[in-house]
């Protein structure tokens, strides 16, 4: 998903793109996350979401969790991520990027590094196809 967002910002002329949730979170992954989160919700602390009381978690709540995950960065990449509806009526995110993140996304030579919770590193190497 991070690769998709970076690519979307790279192609967008302004710092505030709107991204359809369906494009950033494929249906198969969404269904997989629902199957993983719901059974473990009350057993494992990493699946506790205090602001989400619904049980089981539905797609709408999963989108809220996802939005919260995107805001949890040691370096702020986004001023704001708001859950919104797209023109087609599907769920989407209105994203307001910070200026450093926006310009990093524009630079095709930049490599983004994700620090995993267990300490490992994942480098996002992106290839930007001309559209």
Secondary structure, DSSP 8 states (H G I E B T S, - for coil): -HHHHHHHHHH-SSS--EEEHHHHS-HHHHHHHHHHHHHHTTT-GGG--TT---SS--HHHHHHHHHHHHT--SS--EEEEEEEE-TTS-EEEEEEE-HHHHHHHH-TT--EEEE-TTS-EEEE-------
